[in-house]
């Protein structure tokens, strides 16, 4: 058995296993889908309510990831690197 001499340095950078969602998030941003959704949905009734675009963008990303129910959006909420890269707010 050969053992290779590799040394990996540790890092504090954030990593994500959901890198495939970047293309979908970039498409959402490029098409200004959030603005279009907010224009066509009714205005918010209170200051605590979520915008329709936040909810729909989260559903799009979770469906693209393979989610089967609304509880599967917690994977996106917990992934700090993905939220940092996509600049998406996610309902909790």
N, CA, C and O atoms as CSV, one atom per row, in Angstrom:
chain,resi,resn,atom,element,x,y,z
A,1,UNK,N,N,0.845,-1.177,0.000
A,1,UNK,CA,C,0.000,0.000,0.000
A,1,UNK,C,C,0.891,1.240,0.000
A,1,UNK,O,O,1.803,1.359,0.818
A,2,UNK,N,N,0.625,2.142,-0.904
A,2,UNK,CA,C,1.384,3.387,-0.982
A,2,UNK,C,C,0.651,4.486,-0.232
A,2,UNK,O,O,-0.553,4.678,-0.402
A,3,UNK,N,N,1.381,5.188,0.582
A,3,UNK,CA,C,0.815,6.332,1.299
A,3,UNK,C,C,1.389,7.590,0.673
A,3,UNK,O,O,2.606,7.744,0.564
A,4,UNK,N,N,0.514,8.477,0.267
A,4,UNK,CA,C,0.942,9.708,-0.387
A,4,UNK,C,C,1.235,10.773,0.660
A,4,UNK,O,O,0.554,10.862,1.682
A,5,UNK,N,N,2.227,11.556,0.398
A,5,UNK,CA,C,2.610,12.625,1.315
A,5,UNK,C,C,1.851,13.908,0.996
A,5,UNK,O,O,2.391,14.798,0.340
A,6,UNK,N,N,0.638,14.008,1.441
A,6,UNK,CA,C,-0.149,15.222,1.252
A,6,UNK,C,C,-0.440,15.815,2.612
A,6,UNK,O,O,-0.790,15.107,3.556
A,7,UNK,N,N,-0.294,17.102,2.697
A,7,UNK,CA,C,-0.666,17.798,3.919
A,7,UNK,C,C,-1.672,18.875,3.539
A,7,UNK,O,O,-1.416,19.708,2.670
A,8,UNK,N,N,-2.787,18.842,4.189
A,8,UNK,CA,C,-3.829,19.826,3.937
A,8,UNK,C,C,-3.857,20.819,5.082
A,8,UNK,O,O,-3.870,20.442,6.254
A,9,UNK,N,N,-3.865,22.068,4.729
A,9,UNK,CA,C,-3.946,23.087,5.777
A,9,UNK,C,C,-5.405,23.350,6.109
A,9,UNK,O,O,-6.278,23.250,5.248
A,10,UNK,N,N,-5.652,23.680,7.340
A,10,UNK,CA,C,-7.031,23.960,7.753
A,10,UNK,C,C,-7.404,25.380,7.348
A,10,UNK,O,O,-6.545,26.246,7.182
A,11,UNK,N,N,-8.695,25.592,7.196
A,11,UNK,CA,C,-9.200,26.897,6.796
A,11,UNK,C,C,-10.494,27.190,7.531
A,11,UNK,O,O,-11.188,26.277,7.980
A,12,UNK,N,N,-10.806,28.443,7.646
A,12,UNK,CA,C,-12.055,28.860,8.287
A,12,UNK,C,C,-13.097,29.305,7.269
A,12,UNK,O,O,-14.132,29.856,7.644
A,13,UNK,N,N,-12.836,29.074,5.991
A,13,UNK,CA,C,-13.770,29.476,4.947
A,13,UNK,C,C,-15.012,28.591,4.971
A,13,UNK,O,O,-14.949,27.415,5.332
A,14,UNK,N,N,-16.133,29.175,4.583
A,14,UNK,CA,C,-17.388,28.427,4.530
A,14,UNK,C,C,-17.425,27.567,3.272
A,14,UNK,O,O,-17.014,28.011,2.200
A,15,UNK,N,N,-17.912,26.350,3.401
A,15,UNK,CA,C,-18.051,25.430,2.276
A,15,UNK,C,C,-19.501,25.000,2.162
A,15,UNK,O,O,-20.224,24.961,3.158
A,16,UNK,N,N,-19.927,24.677,0.944
A,16,UNK,CA,C,-21.288,24.203,0.736
A,16,UNK,C,C,-21.286,22.988,-0.184
A,16,UNK,O,O,-20.469,22.880,-1.099
A,17,UNK,N,N,-22.205,22.092,0.076
A,17,UNK,CA,C,-22.378,20.923,-0.787
A,17,UNK,C,C,-23.447,21.181,-1.841
A,17,UNK,O,O,-23.677,20.333,-2.703
A,18,UNK,N,N,-24.091,22.319,-1.786
A,18,UNK,CA,C,-25.195,22.648,-2.696
A,18,UNK,C,C,-24.762,23.674,-3.744
A,18,UNK,O,O,-25.481,24.634,-4.019
A,19,UNK,N,N,-23.605,23.465,-4.312
A,19,UNK,CA,C,-23.061,24.422,-5.264
A,19,UNK,C,C,-23.889,24.479,-6.547
A,19,UNK,O,O,-23.843,25.477,-7.267
A,20,UNK,N,N,-24.643,23.422,-6.837
A,20,UNK,CA,C,-25.488,23.405,-8.029
A,20,UNK,C,C,-26.630,24.403,-7.978
A,20,UNK,O,O,-27.194,24.750,-9.016
A,21,UNK,N,N,-26.978,24.868,-6.788
A,21,UNK,CA,C,-28.055,25.847,-6.660
A,21,UNK,C,C,-27.612,27.248,-7.071
A,21,UNK,O,O,-28.445,28.141,-7.223
A,22,UNK,N,N,-26.316,27.443,-7.250
A,22,UNK,CA,C,-25.829,28.761,-7.654
A,22,UNK,C,C,-26.350,29.167,-9.024
A,22,UNK,O,O,-26.694,30.330,-9.237
A,23,UNK,N,N,-26.412,28.227,-9.948
A,23,UNK,CA,C,-26.911,28.541,-11.291
A,23,UNK,C,C,-28.368,28.981,-11.235
A,23,UNK,O,O,-28.763,29.925,-11.919
A,24,UNK,N,N,-29.159,28.302,-10.426
A,24,UNK,CA,C,-30.569,28.672,-10.281
A,24,UNK,C,C,-30.700,30.032,-9.611
A,24,UNK,O,O,-31.496,30.862,-10.050
A,25,UNK,N,N,-29.934,30.270,-8.558
A,25,UNK,CA,C,-29.989,31.556,-7.861
A,25,UNK,C,C,-29.515,32.690,-8.766
A,25,UNK,O,O,-30.066,33.790,-8.723
A,26,UNK,N,N,-28.494,32.426,-9.586
A,26,UNK,CA,C,-28.007,33.447,-10.516
A,26,UNK,C,C,-29.068,33.762,-11.573
A,26,UNK,O,O,-29.242,34.920,-11.951
A,27,UNK,N,N,-29.768,32.749,-12.045
A,27,UNK,CA,C,-30.846,32.965,-13.016
A,27,UNK,C,C,-31.964,33.793,-12.398
A,27,UNK,O,O,-32.504,34.686,-13.050
A,28,UNK,N,N,-32.313,33.508,-11.158
A,28,UNK,CA,C,-33.346,34.285,-10.458
A,28,UNK,C,C,-32.932,35.748,-10.376
A,28,UNK,O,O,-33.748,36.638,-10.616
A,29,UNK,N,N,-31.663,36.005,-10.036
A,29,UNK,CA,C,-31.184,37.388,-9.931
A,29,UNK,C,C,-31.082,38.062,-11.289
A,29,UNK,O,O,-31.421,39.239,-11.416
A,30,UNK,N,N,-30.623,37.344,-12.307
A,30,UNK,CA,C,-30.461,37.922,-13.639
A,30,UNK,C,C,-31.797,38.319,-14.255
A,30,UNK,O,O,-31.900,39.357,-14.908
A,31,UNK,N,N,-32.811,37.501,-14.049
A,31,UNK,CA,C,-34.136,37.786,-14.605
A,31,UNK,C,C,-34.932,38.785,-13.771
A,31,UNK,O,O,-36.052,39.142,-14.135
A,32,UNK,N,N,-34.360,39.237,-12.658
A,32,UNK,CA,C,-35.067,40.121,-11.711
A,32,UNK,C,C,-36.412,39.516,-11.336
A,32,UNK,O,O,-37.429,40.207,-11.278
A,33,UNK,N,N,-36.394,38.227,-11.085
A,33,UNK,CA,C,-37.613,37.502,-10.763
A,33,UNK,C,C,-38.256,38.015,-9.477
A,33,UNK,O,O,-39.482,38.046,-9.367
A,34,UNK,N,N,-37.442,38.413,-8.513
A,34,UNK,CA,C,-37.979,38.927,-7.249
A,34,UNK,C,C,-38.822,40.178,-7.476
A,34,UNK,O,O,-39.904,40.311,-6.903
A,35,UNK,N,N,-38.335,41.089,-8.302
A,35,UNK,CA,C,-39.090,42.318,-8.588
A,35,UNK,C,C,-40.390,42.007,-9.316
A,35,UNK,O,O,-41.429,42.590,-9.010
A,36,UNK,N,N,-40.336,41.094,-10.275
A,36,UNK,CA,C,-41.530,40.724,-11.029
A,36,UNK,C,C,-42.572,40.083,-10.125
A,36,UNK,O,O,-43.760,40.390,-10.223
A,37,UNK,N,N,-42.128,39.194,-9.247
A,37,UNK,CA,C,-43.057,38.536,-8.325
A,37,UNK,C,C,-43.695,39.558,-7.397
A,37,UNK,O,O,-44.907,39.530,-7.186
A,38,UNK,N,N,-42.892,40.458,-6.842
A,38,UNK,CA,C,-43.427,41.456,-5.911
A,38,UNK,C,C,-44.394,42.423,-6.596
A,38,UNK,O,O,-45.304,42.941,-5.948
A,39,UNK,N,N,-44.214,42.674,-7.892
A,39,UNK,CA,C,-45.131,43.552,-8.622
A,39,UNK,C,C,-46.486,42.901,-8.832
A,39,UNK,O,O,-47.510,43.583,-8.798
A,40,UNK,N,N,-46.510,41.583,-9.052
A,40,UNK,CA,C,-47.748,40.900,-9.412
A,40,UNK,C,C,-48.499,40.298,-8.232
A,40,UNK,O,O,-49.648,39.880,-8.378
A,41,UNK,N,N,-47.868,40.251,-7.077
A,41,UNK,CA,C,-48.555,39.757,-5.885
A,41,UNK,C,C,-49.027,40.943,-5.057
A,41,UNK,O,O,-48.451,42.027,-5.154
A,42,UNK,N,N,-50.067,40.759,-4.243
A,42,UNK,CA,C,-50.580,41.873,-3.450
A,42,UNK,C,C,-49.549,42.375,-2.437
A,42,UNK,O,O,-48.626,41.660,-2.048
A,43,UNK,N,N,-49.740,43.624,-2.028
A,43,UNK,CA,C,-48.836,44.242,-1.056
A,43,UNK,C,C,-48.953,43.549,0.295
A,43,UNK,O,O,-49.957,42.903,0.596
A,44,UNK,N,N,-47.918,43.697,1.092
A,44,UNK,CA,C,-47.897,43.071,2.407
A,44,UNK,C,C,-48.924,43.712,3.330
A,44,UNK,O,O,-49.158,44.919,3.268
A,45,UNK,N,N,-49.530,42.904,4.179
A,45,UNK,CA,C,-50.529,43.417,5.108
A,45,UNK,C,C,-49.940,43.916,6.412
A,45,UNK,O,O,-50.578,44.695,7.120
A,46,UNK,N,N,-48.729,43.479,6.744
A,46,UNK,CA,C,-48.104,43.918,7.991
A,46,UNK,C,C,-46.601,44.017,7.801
A,46,UNK,O,O,-46.051,43.565,6.797
A,47,UNK,N,N,-45.950,44.621,8.790
A,47,UNK,CA,C,-44.496,44.771,8.716
A,47,UNK,C,C,-43.765,43.455,8.949
A,47,UNK,O,O,-42.605,43.314,8.562
A,48,UNK,N,N,-44.426,42.502,9.572
A,48,UNK,CA,C,-43.791,41.212,9.895
A,48,UNK,C,C,-43.937,40.189,8.778
A,48,UNK,O,O,-43.308,39.131,8.825
A,49,UNK,N,N,-44.744,40.483,7.789
A,49,UNK,CA,C,-45.015,39.510,6.723
A,49,UNK,C,C,-43.812,39.372,5.791
A,49,UNK,O,O,-43.026,40.304,5.622
A,50,UNK,N,N,-43.690,38.198,5.198
A,50,UNK,CA,C,-42.635,37.947,4.217
A,50,UNK,C,C,-43.096,38.398,2.839
A,50,UNK,O,O,-44.273,38.277,2.500
A,51,UNK,N,N,-42.171,38.912,2.055
A,51,UNK,CA,C,-42.500,39.234,0.674
A,51,UNK,C,C,-42.769,37.939,-0.078
A,51,UNK,O,O,-42.214,36.890,0.249
A,52,UNK,N,N,-43.614,38.024,-1.072
A,52,UNK,CA,C,-43.930,36.843,-1.877
A,52,UNK,C,C,-42.686,36.316,-2.584
A,52,UNK,O,O,-42.528,35.106,-2.747
A,53,UNK,N,N,-41.809,37.214,-3.000
A,53,UNK,CA,C,-40.597,36.784,-3.704
A,53,UNK,C,C,-39.677,35.968,-2.803
A,53,UNK,O,O,-39.040,35.023,-3.268
A,54,UNK,N,N,-39.599,36.312,-1.537
A,54,UNK,CA,C,-38.770,35.540,-0.602
A,54,UNK,C,C,-39.284,34.117,-0.488
A,54,UNK,O,O,-38.508,33.163,-0.521
A,55,UNK,N,N,-40.585,33.980,-0.356
A,55,UNK,CA,C,-41.196,32.660,-0.222
A,55,UNK,C,C,-41.035,31.845,-1.506
A,55,UNK,O,O,-40.651,30.676,-1.455
A,56,UNK,N,N,-41.327,32.456,-2.653
A,56,UNK,CA,C,-41.280,31.734,-3.929
A,56,UNK,C,C,-39.843,31.382,-4.317
A,56,UNK,O,O,-39.590,30.278,-4.799
A,57,UNK,N,N,-38.903,32.303,-4.114
A,57,UNK,CA,C,-37.500,31.994,-4.428
A,57,UNK,C,C,-36.985,30.831,-3.585
A,57,UNK,O,O,-36.231,29.989,-4.072
A,58,UNK,N,N,-37.396,30.790,-2.321
A,58,UNK,CA,C,-37.004,29.672,-1.460
A,58,UNK,C,C,-37.598,28.369,-1.969
A,58,UNK,O,O,-36.926,27.338,-1.971
A,59,UNK,N,N,-38.853,28.408,-2.400
A,59,UNK,CA,C,-39.476,27.204,-2.946
A,59,UNK,C,C,-38.787,26.744,-4.227
A,59,UNK,O,O,-38.608,25.545,-4.442
A,60,UNK,N,N,-38.404,27.689,-5.072
A,60,UNK,CA,C,-37.704,27.336,-6.315
A,60,UNK,C,C,-36.377,26.653,-5.999
A,60,UNK,O,O,-36.057,25.615,-6.579
A,61,UNK,N,N,-35.608,27.233,-5.083
A,61,UNK,CA,C,-34.318,26.644,-4.726
A,61,UNK,C,C,-34.483,25.277,-4.072
A,61,UNK,O,O,-33.724,24.352,-4.359
A,62,UNK,N,N,-35.472,25.150,-3.195
A,62,UNK,CA,C,-35.654,23.862,-2.516
A,62,UNK,C,C,-36.158,22.793,-3.480
A,62,UNK,O,O,-35.761,21.633,-3.368
A,63,UNK,N,N,-37.023,23.157,-4.425
A,63,UNK,CA,C,-37.483,22.186,-5.418
A,63,UNK,C,C,-36.343,21.772,-6.345
A,63,UNK,O,O,-36.246,20.609,-6.737
A,64,UNK,N,N,-35.488,22.723,-6.689
A,64,UNK,CA,C,-34.337,22.400,-7.534
A,64,UNK,C,C,-33.375,21.462,-6.807
A,64,UNK,O,O,-32.711,20.633,-7.429
A,65,UNK,N,N,-33.310,21.604,-5.491
A,65,UNK,CA,C,-32.441,20.740,-4.684
A,65,UNK,C,C,-33.023,19.338,-4.535
A,65,UNK,O,O,-32.293,18.393,-4.235
A,66,UNK,N,N,-34.326,19.198,-4.742
A,66,UNK,CA,C,-34.960,17.890,-4.616
A,66,UNK,C,C,-35.830,17.765,-3.394
A,66,UNK,O,O,-36.152,16.655,-2.972
A,67,UNK,N,N,-36.218,18.888,-2.816
A,67,UNK,CA,C,-37.061,18.862,-1.622
A,67,UNK,C,C,-38.441,18.311,-1.962
A,67,UNK,O,O,-38.939,18.488,-3.074
A,68,UNK,N,N,-39.045,17.644,-0.994
A,68,UNK,CA,C,-40.358,17.059,-1.208
A,68,UNK,C,C,-41.438,17.710,-0.357
A,68,UNK,O,O,-42.625,17.480,-0.588
A,69,UNK,N,N,-41.050,18.514,0.615
A,69,UNK,CA,C,-42.040,19.202,1.447
A,69,UNK,C,C,-41.448,20.517,1.937
A,69,UNK,O,O,-40.259,20.774,1.751
A,70,UNK,N,N,-42.269,21.342,2.558
A,70,UNK,CA,C,-41.815,22.654,3.013
A,70,UNK,C,C,-40.756,22.564,4.104
A,70,UNK,O,O,-39.945,23.478,4.253
A,71,UNK,N,N,-40.752,21.484,4.861
A,71,UNK,CA,C,-39.749,21.329,5.913
A,71,UNK,C,C,-38.340,21.162,5.349
A,71,UNK,O,O,-37.360,21.353,6.069
A,72,UNK,N,N,-38.234,20.814,4.090
A,72,UNK,CA,C,-36.918,20.622,3.478
A,72,UNK,C,C,-36.201,21.941,3.205
A,72,UNK,O,O,-35.032,21.933,2.821
A,73,UNK,N,N,-36.873,23.064,3.393
A,73,UNK,CA,C,-36.207,24.357,3.212
A,73,UNK,C,C,-35.217,24.632,4.332
A,73,UNK,O,O,-34.401,25.546,4.218
A,74,UNK,N,N,-35.271,23.863,5.408
A,74,UNK,CA,C,-34.319,24.064,6.505
A,74,UNK,C,C,-32.890,23.792,6.063
A,74,UNK,O,O,-31.951,24.319,6.660
A,75,UNK,N,N,-32.707,22.975,5.024
A,75,UNK,CA,C,-31.356,22.726,4.512
A,75,UNK,C,C,-30.758,24.018,3.964
A,75,UNK,O,O,-29.566,24.275,4.132
A,76,UNK,N,N,-31.573,24.819,3.316
A,76,UNK,CA,C,-31.093,26.078,2.754
A,76,UNK,C,C,-30.851,27.090,3.869
A,76,UNK,O,O,-29.896,27.865,3.809
A,77,UNK,N,N,-31.709,27.086,4.882
A,77,UNK,CA,C,-31.560,28.017,6.003
A,77,UNK,C,C,-30.251,27.753,6.742
A,77,UNK,O,O,-29.560,28.695,7.130
A,78,UNK,N,N,-29.909,26.498,6.939
A,78,UNK,CA,C,-28.723,26.134,7.713
A,78,UNK,C,C,-27.418,26.284,6.936
A,78,UNK,O,O,-26.345,26.323,7.539
A,79,UNK,N,N,-27.491,26.368,5.626
A,79,UNK,CA,C,-26.283,26.453,4.799
A,79,UNK,C,C,-25.836,27.913,4.690
A,79,UNK,O,O,-26.306,28.644,3.819
A,80,UNK,N,N,-24.939,28.331,5.567
A,80,UNK,CA,C,-24.500,29.728,5.612
A,80,UNK,C,C,-23.747,30.134,4.350
A,80,UNK,O,O,-23.896,31.261,3.879
A,81,UNK,N,N,-22.950,29.238,3.803
A,81,UNK,CA,C,-22.172,29.557,2.606
A,81,UNK,C,C,-23.087,29.807,1.410
A,81,UNK,O,O,-22.855,30.733,0.633
A,82,UNK,N,N,-24.117,28.995,1.263
A,82,UNK,CA,C,-25.056,29.173,0.150
A,82,UNK,C,C,-25.797,30.496,0.278
A,82,UNK,O,O,-25.956,31.214,-0.709
A,83,UNK,N,N,-26.249,30.824,1.475
A,83,UNK,CA,C,-26.958,32.091,1.671
A,83,UNK,C,C,-26.042,33.277,1.427
A,83,UNK,O,O,-26.483,34.305,0.913
A,84,UNK,N,N,-24.774,33.147,1.788
A,84,UNK,CA,C,-23.817,34.223,1.564
A,84,UNK,C,C,-23.577,34.433,0.072
A,84,UNK,O,O,-23.526,35.569,-0.399
A,85,UNK,N,N,-23.431,33.342,-0.665
A,85,UNK,CA,C,-23.140,33.428,-2.098
A,85,UNK,C,C,-24.356,33.899,-2.888
A,85,UNK,O,O,-24.229,34.754,-3.765
A,86,UNK,N,N,-25.536,33.350,-2.588
A,86,UNK,CA,C,-26.725,33.678,-3.369
A,86,UNK,C,C,-27.377,34.973,-2.925
A,86,UNK,O,O,-28.181,35.546,-3.660
A,87,UNK,N,N,-27.041,35.439,-1.735
A,87,UNK,CA,C,-27.615,36.672,-1.191
A,87,UNK,C,C,-29.136,36.575,-1.106
A,87,UNK,O,O,-29.842,37.548,-1.370
A,88,UNK,N,N,-29.624,35.417,-0.743
A,88,UNK,CA,C,-31.059,35.163,-0.635
A,88,UNK,C,C,-31.476,35.194,0.824
A,88,UNK,O,O,-30.789,34.638,1.680
A,89,UNK,N,N,-32.585,35.834,1.108
A,89,UNK,CA,C,-33.162,35.701,2.439
A,89,UNK,C,C,-34.121,34.519,2.395
A,89,UNK,O,O,-34.831,34.320,1.410
A,90,UNK,N,N,-34.134,33.750,3.457
A,90,UNK,CA,C,-34.899,32.508,3.484
A,90,UNK,C,C,-35.841,32.536,4.672
A,90,UNK,O,O,-35.421,32.851,5.786
A,91,UNK,N,N,-37.120,32.211,4.453
A,91,UNK,CA,C,-38.038,32.159,5.595
A,91,UNK,C,C,-37.688,31.004,6.520
A,91,UNK,O,O,-37.248,29.945,6.073
A,92,UNK,N,N,-37.887,31.223,7.806
A,92,UNK,CA,C,-37.589,30.159,8.776
A,92,UNK,C,C,-38.842,29.619,9.403
A,92,UNK,O,O,-38.776,28.720,10.241
